[in-house]
Amino acid sequence: MLSVWIGGCETTTDSVQTTTANVDSAAQNRFAPGLKAVKIITSVNVGGSFATPTATPVLTPIPSPWPGSNDSGTTQYLPGVSAAILYDLDGTTPILKPSWLRDFQMGITSTSATTACAAFGGSGQGNYRVSEANCGSVANGIGDPGSDPVFFRAILDRDFTKFGSAENLLVQVEYQANGLRPNTDLAGNSFSNPEDGLDQLWKIFTNTSLALGSAGKPLSLFVPPNFAFCAANGSGNGTGSCPGNPTGAPITVRQFLIPLSANPDVTVVQFSRIKGRINAGVPGNYVNTFCPSSDSANCLGVVIRSVTLMRF
């Protein structure tokens, strides 16, 4: 009871009772219990997370209740290949998939490791690799999880009891990225729009749906930077010579903060290959001149070695 003096008279009011039933679920579950991190090793070899792909991915129904599915289960997306084995942070101990991670997928264009734009193996030595020399007939990504052909993505369960309302996602990618020229054409001319002068371009998108035609929101660049270049004059930057002996870029690690606490509806985090000027006619397809092998990720492309997801 609460007593209040009004005009010299004492009045009594009922106190307000607050119960947990009146507290929003998000406030109750700011930080969820359970496993905080998982590592995906993007290899089909022993110790990798991916079984050998057996078929080129095709449009398939989204399993309900995944984001973007409808009541009839007919909404479609390009699923890619799902990680079969997940690891703890040490990268050697297999673990069960945490409740907050519905799936982790990588988009391949073929099971061939020597002629595909995106595949496992080849110059990636069992790891996921994208060779720009082979991407000429492959559509450029637009950030749509239903149509982008070359990507890797995490599909999350944002139930607050599994992924806390105040938690965010840190994505750590171990990779190699190699180019031919840094932001210039063969004549050394710069572009007014920096993206138009890139040998390859990847972006990070967040989305609330896997549905075909559901455009994601761009968050950041993934590639560039490239950490090695097989220069058009035939000499590299200390990593070897192109053509003849491309040795690729050094292995590097980048971390990306995905601010999920700012949007509880985001369930998809996707890294997509957007375009490559090599196959876009700007300034022309010159990759075959400088990359001696059709499997040329070490000359121009990206090799993804591992992806670690950490909620905090």
Sequence and secondary structure as in RCSB ss.txt:
>XXXX:A:sequence
MLSVWIGGCETTTDSVQTTTANVDSAAQNRFAPGLKAVKIITSVNVGGSFATPTATPVLTPIPSPWPGSNDSGTT
QYLPGVSAAILYDLDGTTPILKPSWLRDFQMGITSTSATTACAAFGGSGQGNYRVSEANCGSVANGIGDPGSDPV
FFRAILDRDFTKFGSAENLLVQVEYQANGLRPNTDLAGNSFSNPEDGLDQLWKIFTNTSLALGSAGKPLSLFVPP
NFAFCAANGSGNGTGSCPGNPTGAPITVRQFLIPLSANPDVTVVQFSRIKGRINAGVPGNYVNTFCPSSDSANCL
GVVIRSVTLMRF
>XXXX:A:secstr
 EEEEETTEEEEE      GGGS HHHHTSS  S  EEEEE BSSTT S     S    EE  TTSTT  TTS  
EE   EE S EE TTSSSEE   TTEEEEEE  S S SSS SEEESGGGTTBEEEEGGG TTS    S TTT SS
EEEEEE   TTTS TT  EEEEEEEEEEESSSS  TT    SSGGGG S EEEEEEES   TT   EEEEEEE  
 SEEB TTSBBSSS BTTTB      EEEEEEE GGG TT  EEEEEEEE GGGTTSS   HHHH  SSS TTTS
EEEEEEEEEEE 
